[in-house]
Amino acid sequence: MRWSLRGAGDLNANLVSFPPGEGVGEHVNAERDVLVVGVAGAGAVVVDGAEHEVLPGTVILVPAGARRATRAGGERFSYLTVHRRRPPGIPLGR
């Protein structure tokens, strides 16, 4: 994670960046919808088996309970995730 906003409200935003071919493995977050916004480079977000190309300015809504993964393409891939803050004690990627 390259940057994170954890303000006084219930919003959480994270700037995530991966080198070519790297990303976040498949997982389920049952508690939160997540908005993914492409910032730089090109990559993919896979939601319940459907792959979506993400370029700068692309916005994908990943609903709570969906299986998801991300992967950088042939260049560094950066994207922003935005979701409601998790209560203390709930691990990431759950």
C-alpha positions in Angstrom: 0.0 0.0 0.0 1.5 3.4 -1.0 -1.0 5.7 0.8 -4.0 5.4 3.0 -6.7 7.8 4.3 -8.3 7.0 7.6 -10.2 10.1 8.5 -12.5 10.9 11.3 -15.6 9.6 9.5 -16.3 6.2 8.2 -14.5 6.5 4.8 -11.3 4.5 4.1 -9.3 5.0 0.9 -6.1 3.3 -0.1 -3.7 3.8 -3.0 -2.3 0.4 -4.0 0.5 -0.2 -6.5 2.0 -3.4 -7.9 4.8 -4.1 -10.3 4.1 -6.0 -13.6 2.4 -9.4 -13.0 1.8 -8.8 -9.3 -1.4 -8.1 -7.4 -3.8 -9.3 -4.7 -4.9 -13.0 -4.7 -8.5 -14.1 -4.8 -10.4 -13.5 -1.6 -13.8 -12.6 -0.3 -14.7 -9.5 1.7 -18.2 -10.2 3.0 -18.5 -7.0 5.0 -17.9 -4.1 2.5 -18.6 -3.0 -1.0 -15.4 -1.7 -2.5 -15.0 0.9 -5.3 -11.8 0.4 -7.4 -10.6 3.4 -9.4 -7.7 3.0 -11.9 -4.9 5.6 -11.3 -1.9 4.6 -13.5 -0.9 1.7 -15.7 -3.1 -1.2 -16.7 -4.3 -4.2 -14.9 -7.3 -6.3 -14.1 -9.9 -6.8 -11.4 -11.5 -10.2 -11.4 -15.0 -10.3 -9.7 -16.7 -13.7 -9.3 -14.6 -15.1 -12.2 -15.3 -12.2 -14.6 -12.2 -10.2 -15.6 -12.5 -6.4 -16.0 -9.7 -4.4 -17.5 -8.8 -1.4 -15.4 -7.1 1.7 -16.9 -6.7 5.2 -15.5 -10.2 6.5 -14.8 -11.9 3.1 -14.9 -14.2 2.6 -11.9 -15.4 -0.9 -10.8 -17.8 -1.6 -7.9 -17.0 -4.8 -6.2 -20.0 -5.9 -4.1 -19.6 -7.3 -0.6 -19.5 -11.1 -0.7 -18.0 -11.3 -4.2 -14.8 -13.3 -4.9 -12.2 -10.7 -6.1 -8.5 -10.5 -7.1 -6.3 -7.8 -8.8 -3.4 -8.2 -11.1 -1.0 -5.7 -12.8 -0.5 -6.0 -16.6 2.8 -5.5 -18.3 3.6 -2.3 -16.4 3.3 -0.9 -12.8 -0.4 -0.8 -11.9 -1.8 1.7 -9.4 -5.4 1.9 -8.2 -7.5 3.5 -5.4 -9.8 1.5 -3.2 -12.6 3.3 -1.4 -14.9 1.6 1.2 -16.5 2.1 4.6 -14.1 1.7 7.4 -13.8 -1.7 8.9 -14.5 -2.0 12.7 -11.3 -2.6 14.7 -10.3 -6.3 14.8 -11.6 -7.3 11.3 -8.7 -8.4 9.2 -8.2 -7.3 5.6 -9.2 -9.7 2.9 -11.8 -11.4 5.0 
